[in-house]
Amino acid sequence: MNSRYHLPTVLVASLGYFVDIFDLQLFNIVSQASLKGIGITDTAQLAEYDYTLFLWQMSGMLIGGLVWGILGDRRGRRKILMGSILIYSLANIANAFVTDIRSYEIIRLIAGIGLAGELGAAITLVNEILKKESRGYGTMVIVTMGALGAVAAVYINKLDLTVAGLAHWQVMYIIGGLLGLLLLTLRAGTHESEMFDETQKQAVSKGNFFMLFASRKRAIRYLACIAMGLPVWFCVGVLVKFSAKFAVLGGVTGGTFEIGQAIVFTYLGLSFGDLMSSYLSQLFKSRKRIVLGYLIMCIGVMGVFLLGRGFSVSVHYFLCFLIGAATGYWALFVTIASETFGTNIRSTVTTTVPNFVRGATVPIVISFKALSASMGEVNAAMLVGGICLLLSFLSLLVLPETFGRDLRFVEEENNL
């Protein structure tokens, strides 16, 4: 492919992930206000529906990860990139006009399905169009831009956006949807991967999810890719989500701890961490060694965050930044998954793996809450987080080094 097509494709993929994360965090930011807006005011019901809506969204992402991944291998990466953006954009606009909890649940399910496709399609497409020696820079731009989407969502939410009789939360959902639709106007600048086009001419199974489990070694590689990312969403789904509680347990001083600011600092850290991890992997010509370094850093930051006492609010925010930075190997994690498998199953892997990791947030949070009742929040977080880290370390023993790997290969039914 002519290199002049590379920059527009990377740009659209990056902006797509920016909007993806913007919309993903948007729900967390406005869910309470939106539930009150449709008439739910009871405190217990607010907590219950906030959690169930999250489960509906995550269920959509699990379904979408599988559907989009398979379609990406059968119909093309570019089509899936655009289709996923269209669906989650329309779903968010529709979300602004919900009037009852049932319609809210259905729309979050649809939004989750749409949100599931963007990252996998973007990473797969960019990895296949860039040169093998430099494709890490492409994924670096995508994920670094994406993390900033959460920061943008928090700060836009601080504005007074009550317009034409619409509540603030409704305007926020409309903004999220319009950003995605605006992005689709740039689709003409993107082009399909030549590797995908070449594979379409070959007589091999394409987008066959069950092929991943047709051999023991292939299944282990796939599960190892998922395990590698678990600490990221443990930190986001437990440490950051319940950071206000951990701050109180740690005897926070000097002011009131705000969860919105915690999200901002965490995602600034994620953006910085992804930028550095991708750069370092190019510098040292290794994916695995950099991930290993990040996991070791994660142990230290988690220990200080959970066991530290008497820190000021500012220090807690800085720790949130460090948590984001220490788990900022998300770009490398998805890149390794993409580079580990053949072209005919690559989109399926690259799309399902991050969404299964996101989906793992549900059992992770459930385990944390269940253990908290008997051993306290800090000990429960240390135990659940320790298990996630252990599985991630073990995954590095199984997975191959993929830096600079030629991606022009396919997975055969009878290959290991």
Buried (B, 14 or more C-beta within 10 A) or exposed (E): BEEEBBEBBBBBBBBBBBBBBBBBBBBBBBBBBBBEBBEBEEEEEBEBBBEBBBBBBBBBBBBBBBBBBBBBBBBBBBBBBBBBBBBBBBBBBBBBEBEEBEBBBBBBBBBBBBBBBBBBBBBBBBBBBBEBEEBBBBBBBBBBBBBBBBBBBBEBBEEEBEEEEBBBBBBBBBBBBBBBBEBBEBBEEBBBBEBBEEBBEEEBBBBBBEBBEBBEEBEBBBBBBBBBBBBBBBBBBBBBBBBBBBBEBBEBEEEEBBBEBBBBBBBBBBBBBBBBBBBBBBEEEBBBBBBBBBBEBBBEBBEBBBEBEEBBBEBBBBBBBBBBBBBBBBBBBBBBBBBBBBBBBBBBBBBBBBBBBBBBBBEBBEBBBEBBEEEEBBEBBBBBBBBBBBBBBEBBEBBEBBBBBEBEBBBEEEEE
